[in-house]
Amino acid sequence: MPQIKSAIKRVKQQEKASLRNTSQRSAMRSAIKNFETSATNNADNKDDLFRTAVRAIDMAKSKGLIKANKAARDKSRLAKMN
C-alpha cells in the first residue's frame, strides 16, 4: 500500500475504475451471447437483441474498453448472423 496521499487516492480510483470496466465489459459480452443464442434458435426478438448487442459494443468502444478494430470486427460478425 502506498504511503503518499495522492498515491493512495490513485489506488482507490483504479479499483473503482477496474470494477466499472469489468462490469461493462461483462454486460457487452452477455449482450453478444444473448444475440448469438437467439440467432441460432431463430427467435422472434433477434432484431432487438442485435441492436442491443451493437449498442453495447459501441458503448464499450466509446469508453475505451475495446479498440475500434475489435468493435468493427464484432459488429461485422454479428451482422453476418442477423
Buried (B, 14 or more C-beta within 10 A) or exposed (E): EEEEEEEEEEEEEEEEEEEEBEEBBEEBBEBBEBBBEBBEEEBEEBEEBBEBBBEBBEBBBEEEBBEEEEBEEBBEEBEEEE
